[in-house]
């Protein structure tokens, strides 16, 4: 039986890690896998998806022996370097409804609001200190082309009787954000921001306390399928009854999954702390803010007064082969700095102390997919979180736990299970060449529309080819 080859990981150097990870000096606390071990469920990946799945399995079947193999350290990937924005799936309910139907869409959206409350309870109980601040999530427009980007989601919510969003006008946006760049939008009040690395490491501690075995610095190099698959690392072998692949963008290495998964980069910067300036302009709370351009901007103020400013850049690689270039942009965050100065001109003299990038796993529908490998019914996967996972990964854990434990319930039957309804992407080299053309068009379109200028017809057409 053919083995499944995994690509060697490309761990970020300490200097290239996110502000979140560097600010708490994060690193491994568990030993690498040495020798031979055995478990009931092996999980590849120690980020949000892998850790929440381990916790959900322990909740439902406490005696299950669960082992997590993490290539670097828990939270070192997307879970520890994202923008820290917490909001429900109601912002994507129109896309969810189109993919899974109205009933499942509503169930999944409500599950993410429950997940936000679960995060709040974990912090309130002192279980995980994650700097969670539920001061709202603002989805705004800073140009005429962005106006109404939220209309479809709001219309669906209104139709099904879920009033999740409240409209915002210029005065309130200015009052809440201290910026005059955006002038219309909506707010989800029970949402906000989190310190994502603290959350990831808190989940690691919680999983260890529940009896989950974790081996960090243990990249899986090969999986040998069978009745009891074997996961081979550099210095050990783990045998398992079932395997869960929760390795984010690295799942693009698996030929069966690659046609449905594409990898892009996002870029984030963090300024020096400037609480006095932010207080002066009225930006005082922990709301998360984004605008509605295609390569969306997202930003927050930290409790310490740093400004976190992120942007989806759409950076790509041939064959989705991830290398060190995904860990640092090489341009010191120049695009993000330009946009930050547009949104907050008063920050032009403030140093940017951190800039980092990283790969994100995306699907054409911009929604995750859960399933098992076609020829290996005891090897499962969760992929395609599209950079949105803080309130979504707890739900993903429920779906994966039900699948792995063989439960017949709303989670195992939900419409996100099954890859058959997902869009296949073009093969190489068409995928890479086309993505480069589309990415350039999107950047041109964004840059023109932010000035309220209309892109030419060809630019609009090419940008519209994006998944």
QUIZI-V57748 format. One record per residue. NEAR is the number of other C-alpha atoms within 8 Angstrom. Layout:
NEAR + NEAR
This chain:
5 + 5 + 8 + 9 + 9 + 12 + 7 + 6 + 7 + 7 + 7 + 9 + 6 + 6 + 5 + 10 + 13 + 11 + 10 + 12 + 13 + 10 + 6 + 7 + 6 + 7 + 6 + 10 + 6 + 7 + 9 + 8 + 12 + 7 + 7 + 8 + 8 + 7 + 12 + 10 + 13 + 16 + 15 + 14 + 15 + 17 + 15 + 14 + 14 + 17 + 13 + 13 + 14 + 15 + 12 + 11 + 12 + 13 + 7 + 7 + 7 + 7 + 5 + 9 + 9 + 14 + 12 + 16 + 16 + 16 + 11 + 11 + 12 + 15 + 13 + 14 + 9 + 13 + 12 + 14 + 17 + 10 + 11 + 9 + 12 + 13 + 15 + 13 + 12 + 10 + 10 + 8 + 14 + 10 + 8 + 12 + 12 + 8 + 9 + 11 + 10 + 9 + 7 + 11 + 12 + 9 + 8 + 10 + 12 + 11 + 9 + 15 + 12 + 8 + 12 + 13 + 8 + 8 + 9 + 9 + 8 + 11 + 12 + 7 + 7 + 7 + 9 + 11 + 11 + 12 + 9 + 12 + 11 + 11 + 13 + 13 + 16 + 12 + 12 + 15 + 16 + 13 + 11 + 8 + 7 + 12 + 12 + 7 + 8 + 10 + 7 + 8 + 12 + 11 + 8 + 10 + 13 + 9 + 7 + 6 + 6 + 7 + 7 + 9 + 9 + 8 + 8 + 10 + 9 + 10 + 7 + 8 + 15 + 12 + 10 + 10 + 9 + 11 + 11 + 9 + 8 + 14 + 13 + 13 + 15 + 12 + 12 + 12 + 11 + 9 + 16 + 17 + 16 + 12 + 11 + 15 + 15 + 14 + 12 + 14 + 10 + 12 + 12 + 11 + 8 + 9 + 12 + 10 + 7 + 8 + 8 + 14 + 8 + 11 + 13 + 17 + 11 + 13 + 13 + 14 + 12 + 11 + 13 + 12 + 12 + 8 + 6 + 9 + 13 + 12 + 12 + 13 + 12 + 8 + 8 + 11 + 13 + 12 + 13 + 13 + 12 + 13 + 13 + 13 + 13 + 15 + 12 + 12 + 13 + 10 + 13 + 12 + 12 + 10 + 7 + 6 + 10 + 11 + 11 + 11 + 13 + 12 + 13 + 13 + 14 + 14 + 15 + 15 + 15 + 13 + 12 + 11 + 8 + 9 + 9 + 6 + 8 + 12 + 9 + 7 + 8 + 10 + 12 + 9 + 8 + 14 + 15 + 16 + 11 + 11 + 13 + 13 + 9 + 6 + 11 + 10 + 12 + 13 + 12 + 12 + 14 + 9 + 7 + 7 + 11 + 13 + 12 + 13 + 14 + 13 + 12 + 10 + 9 + 9 + 8 + 11 + 10 + 8 + 7 + 10 + 7 + 10 + 7 + 9 + 8 + 11 + 13 + 11 + 12 + 6 + 5 + 6 + 13 + 7 + 6 + 13 + 9 + 8 + 8 + 11 + 11 + 8 + 9 + 10 + 8 + 7 + 8 + 7 + 5 + 8 + 6 + 9 + 8 + 9 + 16 + 15 + 13 + 13 + 13 + 14 + 15 + 17 + 15 + 12 + 9 + 9 + 12 + 12 + 11 + 14 + 10 + 10 + 11 + 5 + 4 + 9 + 8 + 11 + 11 + 15 + 11 + 14 + 14 + 14 + 13 + 12 + 9 + 7 + 9 + 12 + 14 + 12 + 11 + 14 + 12 + 12 + 15 + 11 + 11 + 13 + 13 + 13 + 10 + 10 + 7 + 6 + 8 + 8 + 7 + 6 + 10 + 12 + 8 + 9 + 9 + 10 + 10 + 9 + 8 + 4 + 5 + 9 + 8 + 7 + 9 + 7 + 7 + 8 + 8 + 8 + 10 + 12 + 8 + 8 + 10 + 9 + 9 + 13 + 11 + 8 + 12 + 13 + 9 + 10 + 13 + 11 + 8 + 11 + 13 + 10 + 7 + 9 + 7 + 7 + 10 + 6 + 6 + 6 + 12 + 11 + 8 + 12 + 12 + 7 + 7 + 7 + 5
